[in-house]
Amino acid sequence: MYTIAICDDINKDAQYLASVVQSWAQEQKVSVNIEMFPSAESFLFHYDEKKDYDILLLDVEMKNISGIELAKQIRSMDHRVEIIFTTSHFELSGEGYEVDALHYLIKPIAETKLMEVLSKAARKLSVEPPSLVIICNGETVKLLEPDILYIESFLHYVVVHTQSTEYKLKENLSALKGKLSSDFYQTHRSYLVSLKHIRKISRTAVWLDCGAEIPLARGKYDDVNRAFIARN
């Protein structure tokens, strides 16, 4: 399943992109969840709650907040998502490479070209699992998501527990949650847990494959159980 956002203030262009994405998904025999936004502002409003996109198709020339400015904001929170720009002006295709864009597509966009770029994005996403970049003791560390067991929050810092070590850093849990994929679930206000490493769930706790017992807040059981079943 790929979650793909299309952000374009011209509805017919957005609808065309969505139709090509659907055709690509059928051809590749993959599932896609397509979400469409008429402005950068509407996307950011939604992004505050959901940050699990795999591919973004961003129009460069949107009003108020451009696709380039939007991409810069996204990149400050997400280094994994593949960004594809669309533009009507060839001269703008050189902008924004500091956000590590995968490609610029010049409108009108050929169906075959968009399909080609989507396949390239899918290949890149499949090569390496999602990762989290943290700064710990003055060093920048890249952690692969499958290695992260859970994250524990304290007053002014968090501890990231991995299969090999622990990292203590000044950060808040909600900020880290926004940088991780949907494979992570907040079981409690102080805990973020990898669904991949859950082995047992009760009404009050989850147990991980490392033996750790993590508290489960009241009312969270049904949600985490559904997320765990869907993940597996």
N, C-alpha and C positions, 0 to 999 in steps of 0.2 A: 504494500500500500504506500503510495506517494501522496503526500498532502501538498497541493500546489495552489499558490495564491496568484491571482491576476489582478493587478492594480492599474487601471486605465480609466481616465475620465471621459473617454469616447466609447459609448456603450457598444456600438457596432464592432469596434476593434476588439473590445473585450470578449464579445460573443464569438467572434471569429477565432480568437486564440483558444477559447474554451472548447470549441468544436474540434480544433486540430489536436488539442491535448487528449480529448476523448478518442479520436481516431488513432492517435499514437498508442494510447493505453490498450486499445483493442488489438492493434497490430502486434504489440509487444507481449500481450497476454498478462498485463499487470492491472492492479486496481488503482484508481486515483480518486482522491477527494479534492474537488476543485472549489475554491472559495473566491468570490469576485468582489472587488472594492472599487468604488467610483472616485476615490481620492486617497492621498497619502494619509490624511487625517483619519478617515474612516478605518483604514488598515491599522494605524497605530492604536486607535481606540480598542480595536479587537485584539491586537497584539499584546496589550497589557495583560490580558487573561490567558492567551494561548500563544505559545512560542514553539510549536513543534512542526513548523513548515520544512519541507525538503527542498522545494524549488519555488522561486519567486520570479514572476514575469512582471517587470516594472516599466511603465511608460516614463520616459525621461522628462517629457514636457507637460507635466501636470501643473495646475494652478497652485499657488501658495507654496506648497512643499513639492519640490521636483522629485523625480525618481532617484536622482543622484543623492540628494539630501536625505531622502528616506533610506536609501541603502546604507549611508554612513551611520545613521542611527541604529539600523538593524545590526550592522557589523560590530558595533560596540557591545552587543549582547550575544551575537550568534556568529561563530566562525565556520560553522559547518554548512549552513544553507547555501544552495547554489543560486546565484543571482543572474538573471538574464534580462538585459535592458532591451526595450523596443523604442524606436525613435523615427520620426518622419524626416529628420534632417541629418544627412550624412556627416556634416561637419561637427555634430555633437557626439559622434561615436568614439571620439578619443578621450572623452571625459570620464572620470570616475573609476579608473582602473586601480586606484588606491583601495577600493572596496573589494578587490579580487573578483570582479565580475567574470562570469564564465564566457559571455558572448554579448555582442551588440547585434540586434536584428533591425534592418532598415525596412520601414513600411513602404509599400505593401509587402508583407512577409509571405514568402512562398511556403506552402504547406510542407514540402519536402525538407526545406531548410530548417524550419522549426522542429520537425520530427528528428532531424539529425542532431540538433543541439540538445533536445530533451534526452535523447539516447546517451549523449556525451555526459550530461548531468547525472543520469542514472548510473553510468559506469563509475563516475567519480565517487558517488555516494556509496557504491558497493565495495569499493577498494578498501576503505578504512572505516571502522566503526566510528560513531560520533565520539567527540572528545570534549574535555573541559580544560580550559587553560586557566591556571591559578598563579598567583604570586605568593610564594611562601619563603620566609626568611631572606627576602631580597632576590630570590631566584624565580624565574618564570618556568613553570612546570606544566607539561601537557599530560593529562590523564585520560586514557581511553575509558569510555563509559562502562564497558563490560568489567573493568577492573575495580570500579567503585561499588562498594557494598552498601554504604549508607552515609548520610551526612548528619551530624549532630550539632545543634545550635546551643550556644551559651549566651551570656549577656552581651559581650562585645566581639565575639569571635565564633567561628565554626570549626569543627574538626571533620575532615574528609577521611573516612575509613576506607582503605583499599585492601586488596588481597595481600599486599606485601608490607604496607606501612600506613602511617597516619600523617596527615598534613593539617597543621593548625594555622589559621589565617584570619585576619581581620576582614570580615565580610558578613553579610546577613543572609539568612536562609532563602528569603524570597528572591534576592538577586541571583543566587546560584541556581535556584529552581528555574528561573527564566532562561538560563544558559544551557539547560539540560533537555534532553528529549522526553517524550511522553513515557519512556521506560522507567521514569522515576515518579514516585507517588509520595505525597506528604501525608503520612499516617497520623501525625501529631504536630502541634505547632512548633515543636523542637526537633522533629526528625523528618528526613527525606530519605526514602528507601528505594533501592533498585528492585523493580519487579522481577528482574532476571534472577535475583539471588534469594527470593522468598521461597521457603519450603513448606511453611504451615501458617495458617491464619486462624485466630480465634476471635472472639468478640472483644477481647481486650489487648491483644498483642499479635505481632507477626514474628516468626522465627526465620532466620536466614540460614543459608547453607554453611556459614562460618560458625554457627552456634549462637550468635547474638539474638537476644530477645528485645524487640523494639515495641514500645507502647503504641496502642491503637486507640485514638480518641473516640469517645462515644459518638455514635452516629456515622462512623467512617467504614464500618464493616462491609456493608453492601457495596459501596463504591470501590473499595480496594479489592474486594473479591471479584467483582466484574472486570476490573482492570487487569487483575492477575490472570483470570481465565482468558481474556482477550489476548493478552501478551503471549500466552503459552498455547 
